[in-house]
Each structure stands twice: as C-alpha cells, then as structure tokens.
Amino acid sequence: MTNGEPIHECRQGTRCHSRVRDDEGRWHGGGIERPDTLCRSCEESAFASIRQLYDDWLLLEAAKLQPPPKDRAPKVTHSTPYSIPIRLDIDTLQSAIEDETLTWARIITRGDPVPTQRQKCVQKCVAIVAANLGTLIDQTWRHHWRMTPRADGGDELIHVGLDGVDAVLGLADLHRRTREVLGLNETRIWLPDPCHVCGVKALTSSSDQEKVTCQACRAVWAKEEFARLNGVGVLDTKRAS
C-alpha cells in the first residue's frame, strides 16, 4: 500500500469491472492489495456466474435437441436418418461444465466420491464448488491435464498450469458461453451520440429504457439524469443504431 492506495491491478486488466482510465486514456484494472488476484467486483461477478452452472447445464440439456438458430444451422447436403441432430456446440459446452466442475470439486474435497449419474454429478459438483468459492480462488498454481483440439483433427492431452483465479475465471466463462449459445444475452440498444464523459460512441440504453450506460468508461445514468446532462428532453431510442 502506498499512501493508503492499492499498488496492484486486478488480473482482469482492461476487462475489469472496476477498471479505471489514466490521464493518457489507457485502461487499468481496479486496485487490489494482493498481486495477481481479482478485485471485489470481478470476484463477486465470477462467483455469481459459477453458482448458476447447474441451472445452465439443465438449460443446455433442454435445448440440445432443439433446432439451432438459422444463422448457426449446418448446411444439409444429403439426407440424414435423424430429423433433429444433437447440437454439438451445446453438447460440447455441457461436457465442459461437467469436466471443469468435477475437476475442481475433487480438488476441493481431496477426492470425495460423487454420483455417477450425469445430472446428479453436475448438481453435486456445482454445489461443492459454490459452497467453497473462497477455498477455490485461493488454490495455488498446479499442473492440470486438458484435452485440446489438434490442428489436423482429433484431440491431444496436454498439461497446463492453473491456479484458483484461473479456475474461477474459467468456470465463470462457462456461464457466459451458455448464455451466448442459448441466445440469452440482453439485447443492447446502441445510441448514436458519443459519451460526454469519455467521448466514445459507446452509449447503450437498457431494454426498459430507464438506464443509459457507456460501455467504454462504464459510466451509468438514470434516464432523466442523462437527458438533463445532455440537454435533451427525452431519451430518443428511435435514433439508435
């Protein structure tokens, strides 16, 4: 600590929820006391995402046999014996949730048994991880084996070094990927005017049009406050692009 201020930056860097901008316009992760960790905002956001992984798995299971969106549907060049093929993107993501939660649950419990049935196993592993997030994020760096796709096809087993922060960020990203695959991410209404704080054209309106957020500098205003500060009578979403 220097003059009471943190001397380290959140590991998320420019993606940090508490990021700050210096006088030269460069973004930095929020201040933290311990090096190579997460700020409170990033940690809480990641923890909240991890707690939803079992629900995510159930949503993926329900959607696996549903037809994919038209922009993701594979081209059909010949007839197939299956009228509704399993969506491989969903199946792959489900497997990732199963593998990652099982891996970290075993590390946390030092190998306690888990159910063999697929759904019950995911439920148990997510419960273990969610109940021990503080223990998880404090895990020290260690080698882990991972399957990775080969450029010429197939998979190969490699080992990578990960610590607890890597584990938390990786698990949280599975929640983000689930919402992306299922089309559950909130649709943003982009406004054409630049932000009066940072000057970047990155203003979005919430779906209920009650809040305006700058996706560049992360400033947030209520609708009435934004209109007052920008000298407009109402928030005009008809001009949104």
Backbone as CSV, one residue per row, in Angstrom:
resi,resn,N_x,N_y,N_z,CA_x,CA_y,CA_z,C_x,C_y,C_z
1,MET,0.841,-1.193,0.000,0.000,0.000,0.000,0.879,1.247,0.000
2,THR,0.524,2.229,-0.809,1.237,3.489,-0.870,0.248,4.612,-0.659
3,ASN,0.458,5.389,0.443,-0.479,6.468,0.771,-1.912,5.945,0.882
4,GLY,-2.051,4.710,1.366,-3.383,4.147,1.554,-4.032,3.637,0.285
5,GLU,-3.285,3.643,-0.857,-3.864,3.204,-2.118,-3.302,1.837,-2.516
6,PRO,-4.116,0.969,-3.148,-3.620,-0.332,-3.601,-2.518,-0.143,-4.645
7,ILE,-1.559,-1.056,-4.655,-0.447,-0.930,-5.589,-0.486,-1.974,-6.694
8,HIS,-1.483,-2.861,-6.681,-1.593,-3.892,-7.705,-2.899,-3.713,-8.476
9,GLU,-2.950,-4.307,-9.681,-4.144,-4.218,-10.517,-4.848,-5.558,-10.584
10,CYS,-6.156,-5.525,-10.690,-6.975,-6.724,-10.882,-6.469,-7.504,-12.092
11,ARG,-6.415,-8.817,-11.971,-5.904,-9.648,-13.055,-6.720,-9.513,-14.342
12,GLN,-7.957,-9.090,-14.227,-8.796,-8.925,-15.408,-8.316,-7.790,-16.312
13,GLY,-7.507,-6.903,-15.795,-6.948,-5.828,-16.620,-8.012,-4.948,-17.242
14,THR,-7.963,-4.795,-18.562,-8.908,-3.912,-19.247,-10.339,-4.451,-19.214
15,ARG,-10.515,-5.716,-18.850,-11.860,-6.294,-18.747,-12.415,-6.207,-17.329
16,CYS,-11.660,-5.593,-16.434,-12.055,-5.491,-15.030,-13.343,-4.691,-14.877
17,HIS,-14.216,-5.135,-13.992,-15.468,-4.429,-13.733,-15.222,-3.083,-13.053
18,SER,-14.083,-2.945,-12.403,-13.763,-1.696,-11.703,-12.610,-0.959,-12.387
19,ARG,-12.434,-1.193,-13.655,-11.293,-0.606,-14.366,-11.326,0.917,-14.298
20,VAL,-10.162,1.511,-14.383,-10.026,2.961,-14.339,-9.182,3.416,-15.520
21,ARG,-9.359,4.677,-15.870,-8.655,5.234,-17.022,-7.657,6.269,-16.540
22,ASP,-6.409,6.177,-17.021,-5.410,7.151,-16.593,-5.477,8.419,-17.441
23,ASP,-4.616,9.367,-17.155,-4.640,10.663,-17.842,-4.308,10.543,-19.321
24,GLU,-3.690,9.440,-19.723,-3.332,9.240,-21.122,-4.360,8.394,-21.861
25,GLY,-5.474,8.090,-21.194,-6.567,7.357,-21.841,-6.430,5.852,-21.819
26,ARG,-5.457,5.324,-21.112,-5.266,3.877,-21.039,-6.047,3.288,-19.867
27,TRP,-6.614,2.098,-20.094,-7.416,1.449,-19.068,-6.552,0.548,-18.198
28,HIS,-6.881,0.489,-16.915,-6.172,-0.353,-15.958,-7.183,-1.073,-15.075
29,GLY,-6.798,-2.270,-14.622,-7.659,-2.992,-13.703,-7.788,-2.270,-12.382
30,GLY,-8.879,-2.507,-11.683,-9.107,-1.879,-10.385,-8.011,-2.240,-9.390
31,GLY,-7.807,-1.382,-8.404,-6.751,-1.577,-7.420,-7.042,-2.707,-6.453
32,ILE,-6.032,-3.510,-6.168,-6.143,-4.612,-5.212,-4.900,-4.625,-4.325
33,GLU,-5.007,-5.258,-3.168,-3.891,-5.306,-2.232,-2.946,-6.455,-2.522
34,ARG,-3.501,-7.617,-2.944,-2.653,-8.777,-3.231,-2.398,-8.888,-4.722
35,PRO,-1.183,-9.154,-5.149,-0.905,-9.251,-6.583,-1.553,-10.471,-7.216
36,ASP,-1.867,-10.359,-8.507,-2.350,-11.481,-9.312,-3.655,-12.073,-8.803
37,THR,-4.532,-11.209,-8.273,-5.848,-11.652,-7.828,-6.917,-10.799,-8.506
38,LEU,-8.155,-10.920,-8.048,-9.267,-10.177,-8.625,-9.747,-9.097,-7.663
39,CYS,-10.257,-8.017,-8.226,-10.890,-7.003,-7.388,-12.218,-7.558,-6.884
40,ARG,-12.812,-6.882,-5.921,-14.053,-7.385,-5.324,-15.171,-7.498,-6.360
41,SER,-15.283,-6.509,-7.251,-16.368,-6.533,-8.242,-16.227,-7.717,-9.189
42,CYS,-15.012,-7.963,-9.689,-14.797,-9.086,-10.605,-14.998,-10.416,-9.887
43,GLU,-14.547,-10.489,-8.640,-14.707,-11.714,-7.863,-16.187,-12.016,-7.636
44,GLU,-16.957,-11.027,-7.214,-18.378,-11.246,-6.941,-19.133,-11.618,-8.214
45,SER,-18.780,-10.984,-9.333,-19.431,-11.302,-10.605,-19.134,-12.735,-11.026
46,ALA,-17.867,-13.149,-10.886,-17.487,-14.511,-11.251,-18.170,-15.529,-10.344
47,PHE,-18.199,-15.259,-9.046,-18.861,-16.171,-8.105,-20.344,-16.332,-8.458
48,ALA,-21.007,-15.225,-8.789,-22.430,-15.291,-9.132,-22.647,-16.147,-10.376
49,SER,-21.733,-16.054,-11.342,-21.853,-16.858,-12.561,-21.667,-18.342,-12.255
50,ILE,-20.699,-18.664,-11.410,-20.425,-20.057,-11.081,-21.622,-20.703,-10.387
51,ARG,-22.290,-19.959,-9.532,-23.448,-20.511,-8.813,-24.586,-20.918,-9.753
52,GLN,-24.569,-20.430,-10.976,-25.653,-20.717,-11.921,-25.335,-21.871,-12.872
53,LEU,-24.178,-22.514,-12.694,-23.747,-23.502,-13.677,-24.646,-24.739,-13.740
54,TYR,-25.224,-25.160,-12.621,-26.129,-26.309,-12.707,-27.387,-25.947,-13.485
55,ASP,-27.951,-24.768,-13.214,-29.102,-24.308,-13.996,-28.734,-24.171,-15.467
56,ASP,-27.512,-23.711,-15.732,-27.048,-23.600,-17.119,-27.039,-24.977,-17.781
57,TRP,-26.530,-25.968,-17.062,-26.464,-27.319,-17.616,-27.862,-27.841,-17.953
58,LEU,-28.826,-27.579,-17.075,-30.200,-28.015,-17.335,-30.783,-27.309,-18.558
59,LEU,-30.505,-26.023,-18.703,-30.979,-25.286,-19.871,-30.364,-25.846,-21.153
60,LEU,-29.095,-26.179,-21.093,-28.425,-26.759,-22.259,-29.009,-28.126,-22.594
61,GLU,-29.309,-28.908,-21.569,-29.889,-30.228,-21.793,-31.244,-30.110,-22.484
62,ALA,-32.034,-29.134,-22.044,-33.354,-28.944,-22.655,-33.252,-28.442,-24.088
63,ALA,-32.196,-27.680,-24.382,-32.059,-27.074,-25.714,-31.303,-27.950,-26.696
64,LYS,-30.712,-29.037,-26.225,-29.795,-29.814,-27.068,-30.462,-30.394,-28.314
65,LEU,-31.726,-30.776,-28.193,-32.429,-31.367,-29.328,-33.295,-30.360,-30.079
66,GLN,-33.233,-29.098,-29.669,-33.979,-28.070,-30.380,-33.214,-27.641,-31.629
67,PRO,-33.921,-27.252,-32.704,-33.216,-26.795,-33.913,-32.373,-25.570,-33.600
68,PRO,-31.174,-25.459,-34.163,-30.330,-24.287,-33.920,-30.885,-23.071,-34.646
69,PRO,-30.475,-21.856,-34.240,-30.868,-20.658,-34.980,-30.445,-20.784,-36.441
70,LYS,-31.145,-20.106,-37.323,-30.864,-20.238,-38.754,-29.424,-19.880,-39.095
71,ASP,-28.867,-18.879,-38.368,-27.507,-18.476,-38.695,-26.462,-19.468,-38.197
72,ARG,-26.879,-20.463,-37.394,-25.945,-21.469,-36.904,-26.266,-22.858,-37.440
73,ALA,-27.336,-22.979,-38.197,-27.737,-24.285,-38.703,-26.751,-24.771,-39.760
74,PRO,-26.309,-26.038,-39.685,-25.383,-26.567,-40.683,-26.072,-26.760,-42.022
75,LYS,-25.301,-26.647,-43.104,-25.847,-26.887,-44.427,-26.111,-28.374,-44.622
76,VAL,-27.269,-28.695,-45.152,-27.635,-30.084,-45.374,-27.396,-30.415,-46.838
77,THR,-26.458,-31.330,-47.084,-26.125,-31.694,-48.462,-26.689,-33.056,-48.858
78,HIS,-27.171,-33.817,-47.877,-27.774,-35.108,-48.167,-28.719,-35.459,-47.023
79,SER,-29.525,-36.456,-47.254,-30.497,-36.837,-46.235,-29.793,-37.460,-45.043
80,THR,-30.414,-37.376,-43.886,-29.845,-37.925,-42.658,-30.908,-38.740,-41.957
81,PRO,-30.532,-39.829,-41.276,-31.534,-40.653,-40.592,-32.127,-39.988,-39.368
82,TYR,-31.526,-38.864,-38.903,-32.033,-38.191,-37.721,-32.689,-36.882,-38.120
83,SER,-33.939,-36.702,-37.734,-34.656,-35.487,-38.105,-34.157,-34.291,-37.316
84,ILE,-33.752,-34.480,-36.045,-33.244,-33.389,-35.214,-31.911,-33.841,-34.605
85,PRO,-30.786,-33.552,-35.263,-29.492,-33.962,-34.711,-29.159,-33.192,-33.445
86,ILE,-28.370,-33.811,-32.587,-27.926,-33.131,-31.370,-27.012,-31.978,-31.748
87,ARG,-27.230,-30.827,-31.127,-26.377,-29.673,-31.380,-25.024,-29.885,-30.712
88,LEU,-23.988,-29.984,-31.521,-22.662,-30.276,-30.996,-22.110,-29.133,-30.152
89,ASP,-22.487,-27.876,-30.487,-21.992,-26.759,-29.691,-22.520,-26.846,-28.261
90,ILE,-23.782,-27.256,-28.120,-24.373,-27.397,-26.791,-23.781,-28.598,-26.064
91,ASP,-23.642,-29.725,-26.767,-23.097,-30.926,-26.154,-21.666,-30.694,-25.676
92,THR,-20.877,-29.974,-26.464,-19.500,-29.669,-26.089,-19.449,-28.789,-24.846
93,LEU,-20.341,-27.807,-24.782,-20.369,-26.903,-23.641,-20.844,-27.633,-22.383
94,GLN,-21.825,-28.501,-22.530,-22.267,-29.320,-21.391,-21.117,-30.149,-20.832
95,SER,-20.379,-30.772,-21.730,-19.246,-31.599,-21.303,-18.197,-30.765,-20.583
96,ALA,-17.985,-29.532,-21.046,-17.015,-28.649,-20.402,-17.450,-28.306,-18.984
97,ILE,-18.748,-28.049,-18.793,-19.260,-27.771,-17.445,-19.058,-28.988,-16.543
98,GLU,-19.351,-30.172,-17.078,-19.179,-31.398,-16.302,-17.713,-31.605,-15.916
99,ASP,-16.814,-31.481,-16.891,-15.400,-31.756,-16.647,-14.792,-30.758,-15.659
100,GLU,-15.087,-29.466,-15.859,-14.456,-28.444,-15.026,-14.982,-28.465,-13.591
101,THR,-16.288,-28.613,-13.427,-16.820,-28.650,-12.054,-16.366,-29.907,-11.329
102,LEU,-16.271,-31.036,-12.041,-15.791,-32.271,-11.418,-14.322,-32.136,-11.012
103,THR,-13.514,-31.551,-11.890,-12.090,-31.378,-11.596,-11.876,-30.583,-10.311
104,TRP,-12.553,-29.432,-10.218,-12.322,-28.555,-9.060,-13.027,-29.060,-7.807
105,ALA,-14.150,-29.767,-7.974,-14.805,-30.369,-6.802,-13.902,-31.424,-6.179
106,ARG,-13.232,-32.221,-7.001,-12.325,-33.244,-6.485,-11.128,-32.618,-5.775
107,ILE,-10.631,-31.518,-6.316,-9.502,-30.834,-5.681,-9.920,-30.264,-4.328
108,ILE,-11.097,-29.649,-4.285,-11.580,-29.040,-3.042,-11.803,-30.095,-1.964
109,THR,-12.413,-31.229,-2.342,-12.761,-32.268,-1.356,-11.671,-33.312,-1.188
110,ARG,-10.594,-33.182,-1.975,-9.497,-34.160,-1.951,-9.989,-35.545,-2.356
111,GLY,-10.898,-35.557,-3.329,-11.298,-36.829,-3.926,-12.533,-37.483,-3.363
112,ASP,-13.386,-36.746,-2.670,-14.626,-37.342,-2.179,-15.445,-37.883,-3.349
113,PRO,-16.142,-39.007,-3.160,-16.942,-39.580,-4.258,-18.108,-38.683,-4.642
114,VAL,-18.485,-38.756,-5.904,-19.636,-38.011,-6.420,-20.533,-38.989,-7.166
115,PRO,-21.797,-38.652,-7.382,-22.700,-39.559,-8.099,-22.192,-39.882,-9.500
116,THR,-22.485,-41.060,-9.967,-22.073,-41.447,-11.315,-23.065,-40.998,-12.378
117,GLN,-24.332,-40.854,-11.985,-25.334,-40.387,-12.951,-25.012,-38.947,-13.364
118,ARG,-25.088,-38.670,-14.649,-24.559,-37.427,-15.202,-25.147,-36.179,-14.554
119,GLN,-26.456,-36.065,-14.527,-27.089,-34.858,-13.990,-26.809,-34.696,-12.500
120,LYS,-26.920,-35.777,-11.756,-26.672,-35.699,-10.312,-25.226,-35.347,-10.018
121,CYS,-24.319,-35.805,-10.873,-22.905,-35.490,-10.696,-22.672,-33.992,-10.864
122,VAL,-23.259,-33.405,-11.910,-23.115,-31.966,-12.138,-23.708,-31.190,-10.967
123,GLN,-24.892,-31.595,-10.533,-25.546,-30.911,-9.410,-24.676,-30.936,-8.168
124,LYS,-24.104,-32.105,-7.867,-23.262,-32.246,-6.675,-21.982,-31.430,-6.796
125,CYS,-21.340,-31.484,-7.956,-20.063,-30.790,-8.138,-20.239,-29.276,-8.098
126,VAL,-21.291,-28.774,-8.723,-21.551,-27.333,-8.674,-21.831,-26.909,-7.236
127,ALA,-22.572,-27.734,-6.489,-22.865,-27.413,-5.085,-21.585,-27.347,-4.259
128,ILE,-20.670,-28.283,-4.504,-19.394,-28.291,-3.772,-18.589,-27.042,-4.092
129,VAL,-18.468,-26.754,-5.366,-17.683,-25.588,-5.797,-18.307,-24.301,-5.267
130,ALA,-19.631,-24.171,-5.402,-20.314,-22.941,-4.981,-20.214,-22.714,-3.484
131,ALA,-20.133,-23.784,-2.719,-20.037,-23.662,-1.261,-18.609,-23.401,-0.787
132,ASN,-17.652,-23.482,-1.704,-16.242,-23.339,-1.325,-15.497,-22.398,-2.269
133,LEU,-16.163,-21.328,-2.683,-15.544,-20.429,-3.645,-14.317,-19.727,-3.083
134,GLY,-14.338,-19.406,-1.791,-13.165,-18.801,-1.171,-11.977,-19.738,-1.190
135,THR,-12.231,-21.018,-0.921,-11.168,-22.020,-0.988,-10.670,-22.199,-2.404
136,LEU,-11.600,-22.191,-3.349,-11.241,-22.387,-4.758,-10.327,-21.278,-5.259
137,ILE,-10.695,-20.035,-5.032,-9.932,-18.929,-5.599,-8.544,-18.820,-4.975
138,ASP,-8.351,-19.412,-3.795,-7.052,-19.374,-3.125,-6.167,-20.568,-3.470
139,GLN,-6.614,-21.420,-4.402,-5.803,-22.570,-4.784,-4.485,-22.115,-5.406
140,THR,-3.406,-22.798,-5.055,-2.102,-22.453,-5.605,-1.944,-23.011,-7.018
141,TRP,-0.962,-22.492,-7.700,-0.690,-22.919,-9.079,-0.299,-24.387,-9.109
142,ARG,-0.854,-25.133,-10.080,-0.516,-26.543,-10.236,-0.752,-26.969,-11.671
143,HIS,-0.204,-28.113,-12.032,-0.402,-28.658,-13.381,-1.749,-29.375,-13.458
144,HIS,-2.412,-29.221,-14.600,-3.665,-29.926,-14.876,-3.593,-30.494,-16.286
145,TRP,-4.190,-31.649,-16.470,-4.258,-32.249,-17.805,-5.524,-31.784,-18.500
146,ARG,-5.401,-31.448,-19.779,-6.532,-30.959,-20.567,-6.505,-31.578,-21.964
147,MET,-7.683,-31.863,-22.507,-7.806,-32.289,-23.902,-7.945,-31.038,-24.763
148,THR,-7.180,-30.959,-25.819,-7.245,-29.805,-26.699,-7.300,-30.262,-28.139
149,PRO,-8.064,-29.579,-28.998,-8.164,-29.985,-30.410,-6.824,-29.848,-31.130
150,ARG,-6.549,-30.781,-32.025,-5.359,-30.714,-32.871,-5.699,-30.005,-34.174
151,ALA,-4.719,-29.322,-34.731,-4.942,-28.594,-35.977,-5.293,-29.531,-37.124
152,ASP,-4.769,-30.763,-37.079,-5.022,-31.724,-38.157,-6.164,-32.670,-37.827
153,GLY,-6.946,-32.331,-36.798,-8.083,-33.151,-36.408,-7.785,-34.002,-35.186
154,GLY,-8.841,-34.356,-34.447,-8.664,-35.146,-33.246,-8.271,-34.290,-32.054
155,ASP,-7.980,-34.937,-30.940,-7.607,-34.237,-29.712,-6.291,-34.782,-29.188
156,GLU,-5.647,-33.987,-28.357,-4.454,-34.453,-27.687,-4.491,-34.009,-26.231
157,LEU,-3.843,-34.776,-25.384,-3.812,-34.491,-23.955,-2.573,-33.657,-23.649
158,ILE,-2.787,-32.471,-23.064,-1.676,-31.600,-22.707,-1.802,-31.217,-21.233
159,HIS,-0.733,-30.713,-20.654,-0.842,-30.228,-19.286,-0.609,-28.727,-19.276
160,VAL,-1.401,-28.038,-18.462,-1.341,-26.584,-18.354,-1.237,-26.212,-16.880
161,GLY,-0.696,-25.033,-16.611,-0.600,-24.554,-15.252,-1.740,-23.605,-14.921
162,LEU,-2.474,-23.898,-13.847,-3.618,-23.079,-13.450,-3.599,-22.874,-11.939
163,ASP,-4.097,-21.718,-11.512,-4.306,-21.504,-10.076,-5.783,-21.251,-9.830
164,GLY,-6.131,-20.888,-8.589,-7.536,-20.708,-8.237,-8.223,-19.591,-8.989
165,VAL,-7.491,-18.513,-9.271,-8.092,-17.416,-10.041,-8.411,-17.882,-11.453
166,ASP,-7.503,-18.655,-12.062,-7.781,-19.232,-13.383,-9.026,-20.109,-13.328
167,ALA,-9.145,-20.885,-12.255,-10.310,-21.764,-12.108,-11.601,-20.958,-12.051
168,VAL,-11.616,-19.913,-11.236,-12.818,-19.089,-11.078,-13.188,-18.408,-12.396
169,LEU,-12.213,-17.845,-13.077,-12.493,-17.165,-14.343,-12.947,-18.154,-15.412
170,GLY,-12.337,-19.335,-15.439,-12.735,-20.331,-16.419,-14.146,-20.842,-16.196
171,LEU,-14.496,-21.108,-14.949,-15.854,-21.562,-14.636,-16.876,-20.472,-14.934
172,ALA,-16.559,-19.230,-14.577,-17.479,-18.128,-14.855,-17.693,-17.957,-16.351
173,ASP,-16.646,-18.204,-17.135,-16.764,-18.059,-18.585,-17.712,-19.102,-19.175
174,LEU,-17.828,-20.249,-18.526,-18.783,-21.261,-18.994,-20.210,-20.743,-18.892
175,HIS,-20.487,-19.960,-17.861,-21.816,-19.349,-17.740,-22.044,-18.350,-18.868
176,ARG,-21.023,-17.531,-19.162,-21.143,-16.557,-20.254,-21.376,-17.272,-21.582
177,ARG,-20.624,-18.344,-21.815,-20.765,-19.081,-23.078,-22.140,-19.734,-23.190
178,THR,-22.687,-20.184,-22.058,-24.016,-20.776,-22.077,-25.057,-19.759,-22.522
179,ARG,-25.010,-18.569,-21.942,-25.965,-17.533,-22.311,-25.795,-17.134,-23.780
180,GLU,-24.563,-17.158,-24.248,-24.312,-16.810,-25.646,-24.870,-17.863,-26.585
181,VAL,-24.604,-19.128,-26.296,-25.074,-20.232,-27.133,-26.599,-20.299,-27.169
182,LEU,-27.221,-20.030,-26.018,-28.677,-20.114,-25.933,-29.378,-18.815,-26.329
183,GLY,-28.599,-17.795,-26.663,-29.195,-16.518,-27.075,-29.873,-15.782,-25.944
184,LEU,-29.334,-15.895,-24.733,-29.971,-15.287,-23.567,-29.367,-13.946,-23.177
185,ASN,-28.310,-13.528,-23.855,-27.704,-12.241,-23.520,-28.642,-11.101,-23.869
186,GLU,-28.647,-10.097,-23.003,-29.543,-8.958,-23.195,-29.202,-8.201,-24.476
187,THR,-30.212,-7.902,-25.270,-30.010,-7.111,-26.476,-29.843,-5.644,-26.099
188,ARG,-28.755,-5.050,-26.539,-28.480,-3.663,-26.197,-29.008,-2.722,-27.267
189,ILE,-29.530,-1.594,-26.821,-29.945,-0.529,-27.735,-28.803,0.479,-27.779
190,TRP,-28.145,0.572,-28.914,-26.993,1.459,-29.038,-27.458,2.847,-29.475
191,LEU,-26.970,3.872,-28.792,-27.308,5.256,-29.103,-26.219,5.870,-29.985
192,PRO,-26.585,6.757,-30.868,-25.625,7.281,-31.858,-24.676,8.345,-31.322
193,ASP,-24.994,8.954,-30.186,-24.184,10.072,-29.698,-22.993,9.596,-28.882
194,PRO,-21.901,10.358,-28.864,-20.748,9.996,-28.035,-21.025,10.265,-26.561
195,CYS,-20.333,9.553,-25.702,-20.427,9.765,-24.259,-19.819,11.117,-23.912
196,HIS,-20.502,11.932,-23.099,-19.984,13.252,-22.767,-18.859,13.182,-21.742
197,VAL,-18.610,11.980,-21.200,-17.515,11.814,-20.245,-16.217,11.419,-20.949
198,CYS,-16.284,10.365,-21.782,-15.063,9.864,-22.426,-14.991,10.165,-23.922
199,GLY,-16.120,10.599,-24.514,-16.115,10.961,-25.921,-16.252,9.803,-26.887
200,VAL,-16.414,8.570,-26.384,-16.523,7.398,-27.244,-17.994,7.122,-27.562
201,LYS,-18.276,6.721,-28.803,-19.644,6.363,-29.170,-19.919,4.936,-28.694
202,ALA,-20.249,4.816,-27.415,-20.468,3.502,-26.819,-21.623,3.531,-25.825
203,LEU,-22.609,4.385,-26.087,-23.751,4.506,-25.190,-24.820,3.469,-25.519
204,THR,-25.309,2.792,-24.477,-26.399,1.844,-24.669,-27.523,2.155,-23.694
205,SER,-28.751,1.850,-24.127,-29.920,2.002,-23.271,-30.384,0.629,-22.839
206,SER,-30.812,0.506,-21.594,-31.352,-0.762,-21.122,-32.645,-1.074,-21.872
207,SER,-33.051,-2.341,-21.823,-34.232,-2.751,-22.577,-35.493,-2.015,-22.140
208,ASP,-35.553,-1.592,-20.861,-36.715,-0.830,-20.405,-36.525,0.681,-20.567
209,GLN,-35.367,1.076,-21.148,-35.051,2.475,-21.451,-34.995,3.359,-20.198
210,GLU,-34.746,2.752,-19.046,-34.670,3.517,-17.806,-33.233,3.837,-17.391
211,LYS,-32.253,3.268,-18.108,-30.863,3.461,-17.723,-29.995,3.555,-18.965
212,VAL,-28.998,4.440,-18.932,-28.036,4.590,-20.018,-26.652,4.252,-19.470
213,THR,-25.916,3.439,-20.215,-24.578,3.017,-19.792,-23.592,3.268,-20.911
214,CYS,-22.417,3.778,-20.566,-21.330,3.879,-21.541,-20.504,2.602,-21.420
215,GLN,-20.451,1.823,-22.487,-19.717,0.573,-22.452,-18.209,0.790,-22.505
216,ALA,-17.766,2.015,-22.759,-16.336,2.317,-22.793,-15.817,2.701,-21.416
217,CYS,-16.414,3.729,-20.804,-15.917,4.192,-19.499,-16.743,3.666,-18.334
218,ARG,-17.831,2.931,-18.636,-18.683,2.291,-17.637,-19.504,3.272,-16.805
219,ALA,-19.622,4.519,-17.226,-20.489,5.457,-16.515,-21.954,5.054,-16.732
220,VAL,-22.777,5.280,-15.708,-24.189,4.889,-15.758,-25.045,6.065,-15.294
221,TRP,-26.164,6.311,-16.009,-27.082,7.375,-15.643,-28.515,6.863,-15.694
222,ALA,-29.357,7.395,-14.821,-30.799,7.199,-14.964,-31.257,8.002,-16.180
223,LYS,-32.388,7.620,-16.747,-32.859,8.252,-17.977,-32.974,9.765,-17.837
224,GLU,-33.584,10.226,-16.727,-33.802,11.666,-16.547,-32.484,12.406,-16.372
225,GLU,-31.554,11.805,-15.630,-30.256,12.444,-15.414,-29.487,12.547,-16.723
226,PHE,-29.529,11.487,-17.541,-28.830,11.513,-18.823,-29.398,12.606,-19.724
227,ALA,-30.729,12.719,-19.743,-31.361,13.744,-20.579,-30.964,15.136,-20.117
228,ARG,-30.886,15.343,-18.801,-30.514,16.662,-18.281,-29.060,16.996,-18.620
229,LEU,-28.171,16.054,-18.435,-26.752,16.297,-18.682,-26.440,16.514,-20.153
230,ASN,-27.260,15.920,-21.015,-27.001,16.029,-22.448,-27.905,17.047,-23.133
231,GLY,-28.724,17.748,-22.340,-29.539,18.815,-22.902,-30.612,18.359,-23.858
232,VAL,-31.192,17.176,-23.602,-32.275,16.674,-24.443,-33.502,16.459,-23.582
233,GLY,-34.657,16.507,-24.212,-35.884,16.390,-23.469,-36.218,14.971,-23.073
234,VAL,-35.994,14.019,-23.989,-36.292,12.619,-23.715,-35.175,11.772,-24.319
235,LEU,-35.093,10.549,-23.882,-34.132,9.606,-24.444,-34.688,9.089,-25.747
236,ASP,-34.083,9.451,-26.841,-34.604,9.124,-28.172,-33.977,7.846,-28.682
237,THR,-34.617,6.710,-28.431,-34.076,5.450,-28.893,-34.417,5.200,-30.364
238,LYS,-35.261,6.014,-30.967,-35.568,5.823,-32.378,-34.358,6.102,-33.253
239,ARG,-33.406,6.897,-32.709,-32.219,7.200,-33.477,-31.122,6.162,-33.261
240,ALA,-31.420,5.172,-32.411,-30.391,4.187,-32.078,-29.938,3.441,-33.303
241,SER,-28.691,3.078,-33.289,-28.140,2.340,-34.410,-27.593,1.014,-33.936
